[in-house]
Amino acid sequence: MDMRSRIHEDMKTALKAGETVRLGAIRLLMAAIRQKEVDERVTLDDDGILAVIEKMIKRGKESLGQFEAAGRLDLADRERQEIDTLCVYLPRKMSVEEIDAVIDAVLRETGAATSADMGKVMGVLKPRLSGKADMGMASGRVKARLG
């Protein structure tokens, strides 16, 4: 089942079960997907939908921090539930060892040896780790290896 179908089925399930927070998060996701498709005049594939989900989770985490700082725990709790709903659609996260193995392979492929090669390495690494690893952490590990 493709990502779009899975999201649509989950929306129907949440509607039937009366799960308002989950339903709201899924509806926001569907709206964001449609908006991206209209803006770019394309039909998003699973990778495109995954990018929309990651962006929504990132925004949600930023909002969560602001709600907590402002003492709005009710809104923070709702935001946390929405983030949890969206995280279900992300692929399994890679372990540190798996990330290191991919980094090592990319370093061998690109022949990178110095920190000047960082951009070249990240350009090859990003499509391989997208959605499966925290790119900030991966970037730090690459930087440490390149010295």
C-alpha positions as CSV (number, residue, x, y, z in Angstrom):
1,M,0.0,0.0,0.0
2,D,1.4,3.4,-1.0
3,M,1.8,6.2,1.6
4,R,-1.2,8.2,0.2
5,S,-3.5,5.2,0.5
6,R,-2.3,4.4,4.0
7,I,-2.9,8.0,5.2
8,H,-6.3,8.0,3.7
9,E,-7.3,4.7,5.3
10,D,-5.9,6.0,8.7
11,M,-8.0,9.1,8.3
12,K,-11.2,7.0,7.8
13,T,-10.3,4.8,10.8
14,A,-9.7,7.9,13.0
15,L,-13.0,9.4,11.9
16,K,-14.9,6.2,12.7
17,A,-13.2,5.8,16.1
18,G,-13.8,9.5,17.0
19,E,-10.1,10.2,17.6
20,T,-10.2,14.0,17.1
21,V,-6.6,14.8,17.6
22,R,-5.4,12.1,15.3
23,L,-8.0,12.9,12.7
24,G,-7.0,16.6,12.9
25,A,-3.3,15.8,12.4
26,I,-4.1,13.5,9.4
27,R,-6.3,16.2,7.9
28,L,-3.6,18.8,8.2
29,L,-1.2,16.3,6.6
30,M,-3.5,15.7,3.7
31,A,-4.0,19.5,3.3
32,A,-0.2,20.0,3.3
33,I,0.2,17.3,0.6
34,R,-2.5,18.8,-1.6
35,Q,-1.0,22.3,-1.1
36,K,2.5,21.1,-2.1
37,E,1.0,19.4,-5.2
38,V,-0.9,22.5,-6.2
39,D,2.1,24.8,-5.6
40,E,4.5,22.7,-7.6
41,R,1.9,21.3,-10.1
42,V,3.0,17.7,-9.5
43,T,1.7,14.5,-7.9
44,L,3.8,13.6,-5.0
45,D,5.3,10.1,-4.7
46,D,6.0,8.5,-1.4
47,D,9.4,10.3,-1.1
48,G,7.6,13.7,-1.6
49,I,5.0,12.8,0.9
50,L,7.7,11.8,3.4
51,A,9.4,15.2,2.9
52,V,6.1,16.9,3.7
53,I,5.7,14.8,6.9
54,E,9.3,15.5,8.0
55,K,8.7,19.2,7.5
56,M,5.4,19.1,9.5
57,I,7.2,17.2,12.3
58,K,10.0,19.8,12.4
59,R,7.5,22.6,12.6
60,G,5.6,20.8,15.3
61,K,8.7,20.3,17.4
62,E,9.4,24.1,17.1
63,S,5.8,24.9,18.2
64,L,6.1,22.4,21.0
65,G,9.1,24.2,22.4
66,Q,7.4,27.5,22.2
67,F,4.2,26.2,23.9
68,E,6.3,24.7,26.7
69,A,8.3,27.9,27.2
70,A,5.0,29.9,27.4
71,G,3.6,27.5,29.9
72,R,0.8,26.3,27.6
73,L,0.9,22.7,28.6
74,D,-2.5,22.0,27.1
75,L,-1.3,23.1,23.6
76,A,2.0,21.4,24.1
77,D,0.3,18.1,24.9
78,R,-1.9,18.4,21.8
79,E,1.1,19.2,19.6
80,R,3.0,16.2,21.1
81,Q,0.0,13.9,20.1
82,E,0.0,15.3,16.6
83,I,3.7,14.7,16.2
84,D,3.3,11.2,17.5
85,T,0.5,10.7,14.9
86,L,2.8,11.9,12.1
87,C,5.8,9.9,13.2
88,V,3.9,6.7,12.5
89,Y,4.4,7.3,8.8
90,L,8.2,7.8,9.0
91,P,10.4,4.8,8.1
92,R,12.3,3.0,10.8
93,K,15.3,5.1,12.1
94,M,18.7,3.7,11.4
95,S,21.1,2.8,14.3
96,V,24.3,4.7,14.8
97,E,26.2,1.7,13.4
98,E,24.1,1.6,10.3
99,I,24.6,5.4,9.7
100,D,28.4,5.0,10.2
101,A,28.4,2.2,7.6
102,V,26.6,4.4,5.1
103,I,29.0,7.3,5.8
104,D,32.0,5.0,5.4
105,A,30.7,3.8,2.0
106,V,30.0,7.3,0.8
107,L,33.5,8.5,1.9
108,R,35.0,5.6,-0.1
109,E,32.8,6.3,-3.1
110,T,33.6,10.1,-3.2
111,G,37.2,9.8,-2.1
112,A,36.6,12.6,0.4
113,A,39.5,13.2,2.7
114,T,39.3,16.8,4.1
115,S,36.6,19.0,5.4
116,A,36.5,20.8,2.1
117,D,34.8,17.7,0.7
118,M,31.9,18.0,3.2
119,G,29.4,19.4,0.7
120,K,30.2,16.6,-1.8
121,V,29.7,13.9,0.8
122,M,26.5,15.4,2.2
123,G,25.1,15.7,-1.3
124,V,25.5,11.9,-1.8
125,L,24.6,11.0,1.8
126,K,21.3,13.0,2.1
127,P,19.3,10.9,-0.4
128,R,20.5,7.7,1.3
129,L,19.6,8.8,4.8
130,S,16.6,11.0,4.2
131,G,13.8,10.1,6.6
132,K,15.9,7.3,8.1
133,A,18.3,9.3,10.2
134,D,18.8,12.7,11.8
135,M,20.8,14.6,9.2
136,G,22.2,17.0,11.8
137,M,23.7,14.0,13.7
138,A,25.0,12.5,10.4
139,S,26.5,15.8,9.4
140,G,28.4,15.9,12.7
141,R,29.7,12.4,12.3
142,V,30.9,13.2,8.7
143,K,32.6,16.4,10.0
144,A,34.3,14.4,12.7
145,R,35.6,11.8,10.2
146,L,36.9,14.5,7.7
147,G,38.6,16.4,10.5
